[in-house]
Amino acid sequence: MRRCPPGARKGAAVADRRTATIKDVAAAAGVGIATVSRVFSGTGSVSAGTRERVLAAARDLDYRPSALGRGLKLRRSGGIGVVVPDVTDPFCAELLAGVLACARTLGEHVIVDAAHGDPGREAEIVDRLVEQRVDGLIALPAGGTAAWRAAARIGASVVFADRVPPGLEDVPAVLADDRAGVRTLTEYLVGLGHRRIAFLGATAPGAPGAPAEVRESAFRDTLRALGVTVEEDLIVAARPERDSAYAAAAGLLQRRGDLTAVLAAGHLPGEAAVMVARELDLRVPADISIAMVDDVPWAELCDPPLTAIARPAHDIGYRACEMLLRDRTRRTRGGPVLLPAELMIRGSCGPLRTARPSRRTTRAG
């Protein structure tokens, strides 16, 4: 029996496993190399039929375009940079999950960093991502504008999610319709007979770009439209931090024993309102109704479950990523994309009752 020359069998196996090249895909699809390049780079014009033929050939050959080579040619490293305030925040986490789902579908990778509400730290993150030449940036901005203006000047693609810093309204954005959501929730509370409704979590000094500004404006406008007096003493500012939210809720509920409902501008002031109400032995909703913006998972676990405005965090993230990568030609038209918010009615809100208990002293903030 004849033996194969040493190394021949191994060489044949290596040849069988040869990585497919762009030339192989072009030959299999019956197109030129330039056409294959346009399909995978997303640049230039390619008909739908030709695109599908090229992608089918690439799948059959298990062709994987070189990210490094593409990056050198396009002077991009690829990937999406995502900047959020806090990756542990329930809303941010769900929004990030939407970005990841879309990026996975479109074959992109994601780089995530957290600014923790600090415009200076956010600027450092943006500078670093721009230096890495990512394909684009998605951000829940901290409120600063300089970093984003600098990114725009050098041609970086940016899409804002959930909020837009003042003066950057021309930047593409995907937002929840907070105004409509707060209007619906305020109308619901007034419909239950409540007139002394506190708004907890208004925009605090030093918290630029906070979404609470839109929510506070919607709250005021809705009360006026319904003929309810806007009491400035019931609109209480708090920074987006647990300690600040608790101090604001404790001060409010001790100072105004006559209020009958609290509308919290976010899940942190909502959590604080529930905590303080328990410490004061206030029954929800018999003694006070509580509702909030952001239907985070723990809202349903409260006793009673909290009425809330559900903001589509996952959809915001997915749509922002899709806008950044797919809708490049349409994303600057018509202002921000607004996604609907939904009122989730649960047991924490009830009809107005006239008998109110005495308030106990709570712990110091």
DRENNUTOR-60307 format. One record per atom (N, C-alpha, C): residue in one letter; x negated, y, z negated. Coordinates in steps of 0.2 Angstrom, whole numbers, padded with zeros to 4 digits, always signed. Layout:
// residues N
AXYZ;...
END
This chain:
// residues 365
M-0004-0006+0000;M+0000+0000+0000;M-0004+0006+0000;R-0003+0011+0005;R-0007+0017+0005;R-0005+0022-0001;R-0010+0025-0003;R-0009+0030-0009;R-0009+0037-0006;C-0005+0041-0008;C-0006+0048-0006;C-0012+0051-0009;P-0015+0056-0005;P-0021+0059-0007;P-0020+0063-0013;P-0025+0063-0018;P-0024+0066-0024;P-0022+0073-0023;G-0016+0075-0027;G-0013+0082-0027;G-0008+0083-0022;A-0007+0078-0017;A-0003+0079-0012;A+0005+0079-0014;R+0006+0074-0019;R+0013+0074-0021;R+0015+0080-0025;K+0010+0082-0029;K+0011+0088-0033;K+0012+0094-0029;G+0008+0095-0023;G+0008+0100-0019;G+0015+0101-0015;A+0018+0095-0014;A+0024+0094-0011;A+0030+0097-0015;A+0029+0095-0022;A+0034+0097-0027;A+0034+0104-0028;V+0028+0107-0028;V+0027+0114-0028;V+0030+0118-0022;A+0029+0115-0016;A+0032+0118-0010;A+0040+0118-0011;D+0042+0112-0013;D+0050+0112-0014;D+0053+0117-0019;R+0049+0119-0024;R+0051+0123-0029;R+0049+0130-0027;R+0047+0132-0021;R+0044+0138-0019;R+0050+0144-0020;T+0048+0149-0023;T+0053+0154-0025;T+0055+0157-0018;A+0062+0158-0017;A+0064+0161-0011;A+0062+0169-0011;T+0061+0171-0005;T+0059+0178-0004;T+0064+0182+0000;I+0063+0188+0000;I+0068+0192+0004;I+0068+0191+0011;K+0063+0188+0014;K+0063+0186+0021;K+0067+0180+0022;D+0067+0175+0017;D+0071+0169+0017;D+0079+0171+0017;V+0081+0176+0013;V+0088+0178+0012;V+0090+0181+0019;A+0085+0186+0022;A+0087+0189+0028;A+0088+0184+0034;A+0084+0179+0034;A+0084+0174+0039;A+0091+0170+0038;A+0092+0168+0032;A+0098+0164+0031;A+0105+0168+0032;A+0105+0175+0031;A+0110+0179+0032;A+0111+0181+0039;G+0105+0181+0043;G+0105+0183+0050;G+0105+0191+0050;V+0101+0194+0046;V+0101+0201+0046;V+0093+0203+0045;G+0092+0209+0045;G+0085+0211+0044;G+0083+0212+0037;I+0077+0212+0035;I+0074+0213+0028;I+0077+0220+0025;A+0077+0225+0029;A+0079+0231+0027;A+0087+0231+0025;T+0091+0227+0028;T+0098+0226+0026;T+0098+0223+0019;V+0094+0218+0018;V+0094+0214+0012;V+0092+0219+0006;S+0087+0223+0008;S+0085+0228+0003;S+0090+0233+0001;R+0094+0235+0006;R+0099+0240+0004;R+0105+0237+0000;V+0106+0231+0001;V+0111+0227-0003;V+0109+0227-0010;F+0103+0225-0011;F+0101+0224-0018;F+0099+0231-0022;S+0097+0236-0018;S+0095+0242-0021;S+0101+0247-0022;G+0107+0245-0018;G+0113+0249-0019;G+0112+0256-0015;T+0107+0256-0011;T+0106+0263-0007;T+0108+0261+0000;G+0110+0266+0004;G+0111+0265+0011;G+0118+0263+0012;S+0120+0262+0019;S+0126+0259+0021;S+0126+0252+0023;V+0130+0248+0020;V+0131+0241+0022;V+0138+0239+0022;S+0140+0236+0028;S+0147+0234+0028;S+0149+0229+0023;A+0155+0228+0021;A+0157+0223+0016;A+0156+0216+0018;G+0157+0215+0025;G+0156+0208+0027;G+0149+0206+0027;T+0144+0211+0029;T+0137+0210+0029;T+0135+0209+0021;R+0137+0213+0017;R+0135+0213+0010;R+0137+0206+0007;E+0143+0203+0008;E+0145+0197+0006;E+0141+0191+0009;R+0139+0192+0015;R+0135+0187+0018;R+0128+0186+0015;V+0125+0192+0014;V+0118+0193+0011;V+0119+0190+0003;L+0124+0192+0000;L+0125+0189-0007;L+0126+0182-0007;A+0129+0179-0003;A+0130+0172-0002;A+0124+0168-0001;A+0120+0171+0004;A+0114+0168+0006;A+0109+0168+0000;A+0109+0174-0004;A+0105+0174-0010;A+0107+0169-0015;R+0113+0168-0016;R+0116+0163-0021;R+0113+0156-0019;D+0114+0154-0012;D+0112+0148-0010;D+0105+0146-0011;L+0101+0152-0010;L+0093+0151-0011;L+0091+0152-0018;D+0096+0154-0022;D+0094+0156-0029;D+0089+0161-0029;Y+0090+0166-0025;Y+0085+0172-0024;Y+0086+0177-0030;R+0081+0179-0033;R+0081+0184-0038;R+0077+0190-0036;P+0079+0196-0035;P+0075+0201-0033;P+0071+0203-0039;S+0065+0205-0037;S+0060+0207-0042;S+0062+0214-0045;A+0063+0214-0052;A+0065+0220-0055;A+0059+0225-0055;L+0053+0222-0056;L+0047+0226-0056;L+0046+0229-0049;G+0046+0225-0044;G+0045+0228-0037;G+0050+0233-0035;R+0057+0232-0037;R+0062+0237-0035;R+0060+0243-0039;G+0058+0242-0045;G+0057+0248-0050;G+0051+0252-0047;L+0046+0249-0044;L+0040+0253-0041;L+0042+0257-0035;K+0047+0253-0031;K+0049+0256-0025;K+0053+0262-0026;L+0058+0261-0031;L+0063+0267-0032;L+0061+0271-0038;R+0055+0270-0040;R+0052+0274-0046;R+0057+0274-0052;R+0060+0268-0053;R+0064+0267-0059;R+0062+0260-0062;S+0063+0260-0068;S+0062+0254-0072;S+0068+0249-0072;G+0074+0252-0070;G+0080+0249-0071;G+0083+0249-0078;G+0089+0247-0078;G+0092+0246-0085;G+0096+0253-0086;I+0100+0253-0092;I+0104+0258-0094;I+0102+0260-0101;G+0101+0266-0102;G+0100+0268-0109;G+0106+0270-0112;V+0108+0268-0119;V+0114+0270-0122;V+0112+0273-0129;V+0115+0279-0130;V+0113+0282-0136;V+0120+0283-0140;V+0120+0280-0146;V+0126+0281-0151;V+0124+0284-0157;P+0129+0286-0161;P+0127+0288-0168;P+0125+0283-0173;D+0128+0277-0172;D+0127+0272-0177;D+0129+0265-0175;V+0125+0260-0174;V+0127+0254-0171;V+0131+0250-0175;T+0131+0252-0182;T+0136+0248-0186;T+0143+0251-0187;D+0144+0257-0184;D+0150+0260-0184;D+0155+0255-0180;P+0161+0254-0183;P+0166+0249-0179;P+0167+0252-0172;F+0169+0258-0171;F+0170+0261-0165;F+0165+0261-0160;C+0159+0263-0163;C+0153+0262-0158;C+0151+0255-0156;A+0152+0250-0161;A+0150+0243-0159;A+0155+0241-0154;E+0161+0243-0154;E+0166+0240-0149;E+0165+0244-0142;L+0163+0250-0143;L+0161+0254-0136;L+0155+0251-0133;L+0150+0249-0137;L+0144+0246-0135;L+0145+0239-0132;A+0150+0235-0135;A+0152+0229-0132;A+0155+0230-0125;G+0159+0235-0124;G+0161+0237-0117;G+0156+0238-0112;V+0151+0242-0114;V+0145+0244-0110;V+0142+0237-0108;L+0140+0233-0113;L+0137+0227-0112;L+0140+0222-0107;A+0147+0222-0108;A+0151+0218-0103;A+0151+0220-0096;C+0151+0226-0095;C+0151+0229-0088;C+0144+0228-0085;A+0139+0230-0089;A+0132+0229-0087;A+0130+0222-0085;R+0133+0217-0089;R+0132+0210-0087;R+0135+0208-0081;T+0141+0211-0079;T+0144+0210-0073;T+0140+0212-0067;L+0137+0218-0068;L+0134+0222-0063;L+0126+0220-0063;G+0124+0215-0067;G+0117+0213-0067;G+0112+0218-0069;E+0114+0222-0074;E+0110+0227-0077;E+0108+0225-0084;H+0102+0227-0087;H+0101+0227-0094;H+0102+0233-0098;V+0103+0233-0104;V+0104+0239-0108;V+0099+0240-0114;I+0097+0246-0115;I+0093+0248-0120;I+0097+0253-0125;V+0097+0251-0131;V+0101+0254-0136;V+0097+0258-0141;D+0099+0264-0143;D+0096+0267-0149;D+0101+0271-0152;A+0100+0273-0159;A+0105+0277-0163;A+0102+0283-0165;A+0105+0289-0164;A+0103+0295-0166;A+0105+0297-0173;H+0110+0294-0176;H+0113+0295-0183;H+0115+0303-0184;G+0118+0305-0178;G+0120+0312-0179;G+0115+0318-0179;D+0109+0316-0178;D+0104+0321-0178;D+0102+0323-0171;P+0103+0329-0169;P+0101+0331-0162;P+0094+0331-0160;G+0090+0332-0165;G+0083+0332-0164;G+0080+0324-0163;R+0083+0320-0166;R+0082+0313-0165;R+0084+0311-0158;E+0090+0313-0157;E+0093+0311-0150;E+0089+0314-0145;A+0086+0320-0145;A+0082+0323-0140;A+0076+0318-0139;E+0073+0316-0144;E+0067+0311-0144;E+0069+0305-0140;I+0075+0302-0142;I+0077+0296-0138;I+0078+0297-0131;V+0081+0303-0129;V+0083+0304-0122;V+0076+0305-0118;D+0072+0309-0121;D+0065+0310-0118;D+0062+0303-0117;R+0062+0299-0122;R+0059+0292-0121;R+0062+0288-0115;L+0069+0288-0115;L+0072+0284-0110;L+0071+0287-0103;V+0071+0294-0103;V+0070+0297-0096;V+0062+0295-0094;E+0058+0295-0098;E+0051+0293-0097;E+0050+0286-0094;Q+0055+0282-0097;Q+0055+0275-0095;Q+0058+0274-0088;R+0061+0279-0085;R+0065+0279-0079;R+0070+0274-0079;V+0075+0274-0084;V+0081+0270-0083;V+0085+0273-0078;D+0090+0268-0076;D+0094+0270-0070;D+0099+0275-0072;G+0101+0276-0079;G+0106+0281-0081;G+0106+0281-0088;L+0110+0285-0091;L+0111+0286-0098;L+0119+0286-0100;I+0121+0283-0105;I+0127+0283-0108;I+0127+0285-0115;A+0130+0290-0117;A+0129+0293-0124;A+0136+0295-0127;L+0136+0294-0134;L+0140+0297-0138;L+0136+0303-0142;P+0136+0309-0139;P+0131+0314-0141;P+0132+0316-0148;A+0126+0318-0151;A+0126+0321-0157;A+0128+0328-0158;G+0129+0332-0152;G+0131+0339-0152;G+0126+0343-0149;G+0119+0341-0149;G+0114+0346-0146;G+0115+0346-0138;T+0113+0351-0135;T+0113+0352-0128;T+0107+0352-0124;A+0101+0354-0127;A+0095+0355-0124;A+0092+0348-0120;A+0093+0343-0124;A+0090+0336-0121;A+0094+0334-0115;W+0101+0335-0115;W+0105+0333-0109;W+0104+0338-0103;R+0103+0344-0105;R+0101+0349-0099;R+0095+0347-0096;A+0090+0346-0100;A+0083+0344-0098;A+0083+0337-0093;A+0087+0333-0096;A+0088+0326-0092;A+0091+0328-0085;A+0096+0332-0085;A+0100+0334-0079;A+0095+0337-0074;R+0091+0341-0077;R+0086+0345-0072;R+0082+0341-0068;I+0080+0335-0071;I+0075+0331-0068;I+0079+0325-0064;G+0085+0326-0064;G+0089+0321-0060;G+0092+0315-0063;A+0091+0314-0070;A+0094+0308-0073;A+0101+0308-0073;S+0104+0302-0072;S+0111+0301-0072;S+0114+0301-0079;V+0119+0304-0081;V+0122+0304-0088;V+0129+0304-0087;V+0132+0299-0092;V+0139+0299-0093;V+0140+0299-0100;F+0145+0304-0103;F+0146+0304-0110;F+0152+0300-0111;A+0152+0297-0117;A+0158+0293-0119;A+0161+0296-0126;D+0167+0296-0126;D+0171+0298-0133;D+0170+0305-0134;R+0165+0309-0132;R+0164+0316-0134;R+0160+0320-0129;V+0161+0326-0129;V+0157+0330-0124;V+0154+0336-0128;P+0148+0338-0128;P+0145+0343-0132;P+0148+0350-0128;P+0149+0355-0132;P+0151+0362-0129;P+0146+0364-0124;G+0149+0366-0119;G+0144+0369-0113;G+0142+0364-0108;L+0144+0357-0109;L+0142+0352-0105;L+0148+0349-0102;E+0153+0353-0101;E+0160+0350-0098;E+0159+0347-0091;D+0154+0350-0087;D+0153+0347-0081;D+0150+0340-0080;V+0147+0338-0086;V+0144+0331-0086;V+0150+0326-0086;P+0149+0321-0081;P+0155+0315-0081;P+0156+0312-0088;A+0162+0311-0090;A+0164+0308-0096;A+0170+0304-0096;V+0170+0299-0101;V+0176+0295-0102;V+0178+0296-0109;L+0184+0298-0110;L+0186+0300-0117;L+0193+0296-0118;A+0194+0295-0125;A+0201+0293-0127;A+0205+0300-0127;D+0212+0299-0126;D+0216+0305-0126;D+0218+0306-0133;D+0213+0309-0137;D+0215+0310-0144;D+0220+0315-0145;R+0221+0320-0140;R+0226+0325-0141;R+0233+0322-0141;A+0234+0318-0136;A+0241+0314-0136;A+0242+0310-0142;G+0236+0306-0144;G+0237+0302-0150;G+0239+0305-0156;V+0235+0311-0158;V+0237+0314-0164;V+0244+0318-0163;R+0245+0320-0157;R+0252+0323-0157;R+0257+0318-0158;T+0257+0311-0156;T+0261+0306-0157;T+0262+0304-0164;L+0256+0304-0168;L+0256+0302-0175;L+0259+0308-0179;T+0257+0314-0177;T+0260+0320-0181;T+0268+0320-0180;E+0270+0319-0174;E+0278+0318-0173;E+0281+0313-0177;Y+0277+0307-0178;Y+0280+0301-0181;Y+0281+0303-0189;L+0276+0306-0192;L+0276+0308-0199;L+0281+0313-0200;V+0282+0318-0196;V+0287+0323-0196;V+0294+0320-0196;G+0294+0315-0191;G+0301+0312-0190;G+0303+0308-0196;L+0298+0306-0200;L+0300+0302-0207;L+0302+0307-0212;G+0302+0314-0211;G+0304+0319-0216;G+0298+0323-0219;H+0292+0321-0217;H+0286+0324-0221;H+0285+0331-0218;R+0284+0336-0222;R+0282+0343-0220;R+0276+0345-0223;R+0274+0343-0229;R+0267+0344-0232;R+0262+0339-0230;I+0260+0339-0224;I+0255+0334-0221;I+0248+0337-0221;A+0244+0333-0225;A+0237+0336-0225;A+0233+0333-0219;F+0228+0336-0216;F+0224+0334-0211;F+0217+0334-0214;L+0215+0327-0215;L+0208+0326-0218;L+0203+0324-0213;G+0197+0328-0213;G+0192+0327-0209;G+0191+0332-0203;A+0194+0338-0204;A+0193+0343-0199;A+0185+0344-0198;T+0184+0348-0192;T+0177+0349-0191;T+0173+0353-0196;A+0168+0350-0199;A+0164+0353-0204;A+0159+0358-0202;P+0157+0363-0205;P+0151+0367-0203;P+0145+0362-0202;G+0141+0363-0197;G+0135+0359-0196;G+0137+0352-0192;A+0143+0351-0190;A+0144+0345-0187;A+0147+0347-0180;P+0142+0350-0175;P+0144+0352-0169;P+0146+0346-0164;G+0151+0347-0160;G+0153+0342-0155;G+0157+0337-0158;A+0159+0337-0164;A+0163+0332-0167;A+0170+0332-0164;P+0173+0325-0163;P+0179+0325-0160;P+0185+0327-0164;A+0184+0328-0170;A+0189+0331-0175;A+0191+0338-0173;E+0187+0341-0169;E+0190+0348-0167;E+0196+0347-0162;V+0196+0343-0157;V+0202+0342-0153;V+0207+0339-0157;R+0206+0335-0162;R+0211+0332-0166;R+0215+0337-0170;E+0211+0341-0174;E+0213+0346-0178;E+0218+0351-0174;S+0215+0353-0168;S+0219+0358-0163;S+0226+0354-0162;A+0226+0348-0160;A+0232+0344-0158;A+0237+0344-0164;F+0234+0343-0170;F+0238+0343-0176;F+0242+0350-0177;R+0238+0355-0177;R+0241+0362-0178;R+0246+0363-0173;D+0244+0362-0166;D+0249+0364-0161;D+0255+0360-0162;T+0255+0353-0164;T+0261+0349-0164;T+0265+0352-0170;L+0262+0353-0176;L+0266+0356-0181;L+0270+0362-0179;R+0267+0367-0176;R+0270+0373-0174;R+0276+0372-0169;A+0274+0367-0164;A+0280+0365-0159;A+0286+0362-0163;L+0285+0359-0168;L+0290+0356-0172;L+0293+0361-0177;G+0291+0367-0178;G+0293+0371-0182;G+0291+0370-0189;V+0286+0367-0190;V+0283+0365-0197;V+0277+0370-0199;T+0277+0373-0204;T+0272+0378-0206;T+0265+0375-0207;V+0260+0378-0204;V+0253+0375-0205;V+0250+0378-0211;E+0249+0374-0216;E+0246+0376-0222;E+0239+0375-0222;E+0235+0381-0222;E+0228+0380-0221;E+0225+0376-0227;D+0228+0377-0233;D+0225+0373-0239;D+0225+0365-0238;L+0229+0363-0233;L+0230+0356-0232;L+0226+0354-0226;I+0222+0358-0223;I+0217+0356-0218;I+0210+0356-0221;V+0207+0350-0222;V+0201+0349-0226;V+0196+0347-0222;A+0190+0350-0222;A+0184+0348-0218;A+0180+0343-0222;A+0177+0339-0218;A+0173+0333-0220;A+0168+0331-0215;R+0161+0331-0217;R+0157+0328-0212;R+0158+0321-0211;P+0156+0318-0205;P+0157+0311-0204;P+0152+0306-0208;E+0153+0307-0215;E+0149+0303-0219;E+0153+0301-0225;R+0152+0295-0228;R+0157+0292-0233;R+0157+0297-0239;D+0151+0299-0242;D+0151+0303-0248;D+0155+0310-0246;S+0154+0313-0241;S+0158+0319-0239;S+0165+0318-0238;A+0167+0312-0235;A+0174+0311-0234;A+0178+0309-0241;Y+0174+0306-0245;Y+0177+0304-0252;Y+0178+0311-0256;A+0173+0315-0256;A+0173+0321-0260;A+0179+0325-0257;A+0180+0326-0250;A+0186+0330-0248;A+0192+0327-0249;A+0193+0320-0249;A+0199+0317-0251;A+0201+0318-0258;A+0196+0317-0263;A+0197+0318-0270;A+0199+0325-0272;G+0196+0330-0269;G+0198+0336-0270;G+0205+0338-0268;L+0207+0335-0262;L+0213+0337-0259;L+0219+0334-0263;L+0218+0327-0265;L+0224+0324-0268;L+0224+0326-0275;Q+0219+0329-0278;Q+0220+0331-0285;Q+0222+0339-0285;R+0220+0342-0280;R+0222+0349-0280;R+0230+0350-0277;R+0232+0346-0273;R+0239+0347-0270;R+0243+0341-0272;G+0246+0341-0278;G+0250+0336-0280;G+0257+0335-0276;D+0258+0341-0272;D+0265+0341-0269;D+0264+0338-0261;L+0258+0336-0259;L+0258+0334-0252;L+0261+0327-0252;T+0264+0325-0246;T+0267+0319-0246;T+0264+0314-0241;A+0260+0317-0236;A+0257+0312-0231;A+0250+0315-0230;V+0245+0310-0228;V+0239+0312-0226;V+0237+0309-0219;L+0235+0313-0214;L+0233+0311-0208;L+0225+0312-0208;A+0222+0306-0208;A+0215+0306-0208;A+0212+0306-0200;A+0207+0311-0199;A+0204+0312-0192;A+0200+0306-0190;G+0198+0301-0194;G+0194+0296-0192;G+0194+0290-0197;H+0191+0285-0196;H+0191+0279-0201;H+0188+0280-0207;L+0182+0285-0207;L+0179+0286-0214;L+0184+0290-0218;P+0187+0296-0216;P+0191+0299-0220;P+0197+0295-0222;G+0199+0291-0217;G+0205+0286-0219;G+0203+0281-0225;E+0197+0279-0224;E+0195+0274-0230;E+0195+0278-0236;A+0192+0284-0236;A+0192+0288-0242;A+0199+0290-0245;A+0204+0291-0241;A+0210+0293-0243;A+0213+0287-0247;V+0212+0281-0244;V+0215+0275-0247;V+0212+0274-0254;M+0205+0275-0254;M+0201+0273-0260;M+0204+0278-0266;V+0204+0285-0264;V+0206+0290-0269;V+0213+0289-0271;A+0218+0287-0267;A+0225+0286-0269;A+0225+0280-0274;R+0221+0275-0273;R+0221+0269-0278;R+0218+0271-0284;E+0213+0275-0284;E+0210+0278-0291;E+0215+0282-0294;L+0220+0286-0291;L+0225+0290-0294;L+0231+0286-0295;D+0231+0280-0294;D+0237+0276-0295;D+0243+0278-0291;L+0242+0281-0285;L+0247+0283-0280;L+0249+0277-0276;R+0255+0275-0276;R+0258+0270-0272;R+0258+0272-0264;V+0256+0268-0260;V+0257+0269-0253;V+0262+0264-0250;P+0267+0266-0247;P+0269+0273-0245;P+0274+0276-0250;A+0276+0273-0255;A+0281+0276-0260;A+0279+0283-0262;D+0273+0284-0264;D+0271+0290-0267;D+0268+0295-0261;I+0264+0292-0257;I+0261+0296-0252;I+0260+0291-0246;S+0261+0294-0240;S+0260+0290-0233;S+0253+0292-0231;I+0249+0287-0228;I+0243+0288-0226;I+0242+0285-0219;A+0240+0289-0214;A+0238+0286-0207;A+0232+0289-0205;M+0229+0286-0200;M+0222+0288-0197;M+0221+0287-0190;V+0216+0291-0187;V+0214+0290-0181;V+0209+0285-0181;D+0209+0280-0176;D+0204+0274-0176;D+0207+0268-0179;D+0209+0263-0175;D+0212+0257-0178;D+0206+0252-0178;V+0202+0253-0184;V+0197+0248-0185;V+0199+0242-0188;P+0196+0236-0188;P+0198+0230-0190;P+0201+0230-0197;W+0198+0233-0202;W+0200+0233-0209;W+0207+0236-0210;A+0209+0240-0205;A+0216+0244-0206;A+0221+0239-0207;E+0221+0233-0203;E+0226+0228-0204;E+0226+0224-0211;L+0220+0225-0214;L+0219+0221-0220;L+0220+0225-0226;C+0222+0231-0226;C+0224+0235-0231;C+0230+0233-0234;D+0232+0235-0240;D+0239+0233-0243;D+0242+0239-0245;P+0247+0242-0241;P+0249+0239-0235;P+0245+0241-0229;P+0245+0237-0224;P+0241+0239-0218;P+0242+0246-0215;L+0237+0249-0213;L+0237+0256-0211;L+0240+0258-0204;T+0244+0262-0204;T+0247+0265-0198;T+0241+0269-0195;A+0239+0268-0188;A+0233+0271-0185;A+0234+0272-0178;I+0230+0276-0175;I+0230+0278-0168;I+0224+0273-0165;A+0226+0268-0161;A+0221+0264-0158;A+0218+0267-0152;R+0211+0269-0152;R+0208+0272-0147;R+0204+0266-0143;P+0204+0266-0137;P+0201+0260-0133;P+0194+0260-0132;A+0190+0259-0138;A+0183+0259-0138;A+0180+0255-0132;H+0182+0249-0132;H+0179+0244-0127;H+0180+0246-0120;D+0186+0249-0118;D+0188+0251-0112;D+0184+0257-0110;I+0183+0262-0115;I+0179+0268-0114;I+0171+0266-0112;G+0168+0261-0116;G+0162+0259-0114;G+0161+0256-0107;Y+0166+0251-0106;Y+0166+0248-0099;Y+0167+0253-0094;R+0171+0257-0094;R+0173+0262-0089;R+0167+0267-0088;A+0164+0269-0094;A+0158+0273-0093;A+0152+0270-0090;C+0151+0264-0091;C+0146+0260-0087;C+0147+0259-0080;E+0154+0258-0079;E+0156+0257-0072;E+0155+0263-0068;M+0157+0269-0071;M+0156+0275-0068;M+0149+0277-0067;L+0144+0275-0071;L+0137+0277-0071;L+0134+0273-0065;L+0136+0266-0064;L+0133+0262-0059;L+0136+0261-0053;R+0143+0261-0053;R+0147+0260-0047;R+0150+0266-0044;D+0153+0270-0048;D+0157+0276-0045;D+0153+0282-0044;R+0147+0281-0042;R+0142+0287-0042;R+0145+0293-0037;T+0148+0291-0032;T+0151+0297-0028;T+0157+0300-0031;R+0161+0297-0035;R+0167+0300-0038;R+0167+0302-0045;R+0161+0301-0048;R+0161+0303-0055;R+0161+0310-0057;T+0160+0314-0053;T+0160+0322-0054;T+0166+0325-0052;R+0171+0321-0050;R+0177+0324-0048;R+0183+0324-0053;G+0186+0330-0054;G+0192+0329-0058;G+0192+0329-0065;G+0186+0331-0068;G+0185+0332-0075;G+0184+0325-0078;P+0185+0324-0085;P+0184+0318-0088;P+0189+0313-0087;V+0188+0307-0088;V+0193+0302-0087;V+0196+0301-0094;L+0202+0301-0095;L+0206+0301-0101;L+0209+0294-0101;L+0208+0290-0106;L+0211+0283-0107;L+0216+0284-0113;P+0222+0281-0112;P+0227+0282-0117;P+0226+0279-0124;A+0228+0282-0129;A+0228+0280-0136;A+0235+0278-0138;E+0235+0273-0143;E+0241+0269-0144;E+0243+0270-0152;L+0249+0272-0153;L+0251+0272-0160;L+0253+0265-0163;M+0249+0263-0168;M+0251+0257-0171;M+0254+0258-0178;I+0261+0257-0178;I+0265+0258-0184;I+0265+0252-0189;R+0262+0253-0195;R+0262+0248-0200;R+0265+0251-0206;G+0263+0247-0212;G+0267+0249-0218;G+0265+0254-0222;S+0260+0258-0220;S+0257+0263-0225;S+0261+0270-0224;C+0265+0270-0220;C+0269+0277-0219;C+0277+0275-0220;G+0280+0279-0224;G+0287+0278-0225;G+0291+0285-0226;P+0297+0285-0226;P+0301+0291-0227;P+0300+0295-0233;L+0301+0301-0232;L+0299+0306-0238;L+0304+0304-0244;R+0300+0304-0250;R+0304+0303-0256;R+0302+0309-0260;T+0307+0311-0264;T+0306+0317-0268;T+0303+0316-0275;A+0304+0310-0278;A+0301+0309-0285;A+0294+0308-0284;R+0289+0311-0287;R+0282+0310-0287;R+0279+0309-0294;P+0274+0305-0294;P+0271+0303-0301;P+0266+0309-0303;S+0264+0309-0309;S+0259+0313-0311;S+0252+0310-0308;R+0247+0315-0307;R+0241+0313-0304;R+0236+0312-0310;R+0232+0306-0309;R+0227+0305-0314;R+0220+0308-0311;T+0216+0309-0316;T+0209+0312-0314;T+0205+0306-0311;T+0202+0307-0305;T+0198+0303-0302;T+0190+0304-0304;R+0186+0299-0302;R+0179+0300-0304;R+0176+0306-0300;A+0170+0309-0302;A+0167+0314-0299;A+0165+0312-0292;G+0165+0317-0287;G+0162+0315-0281;G+0155+0315-0281;
END
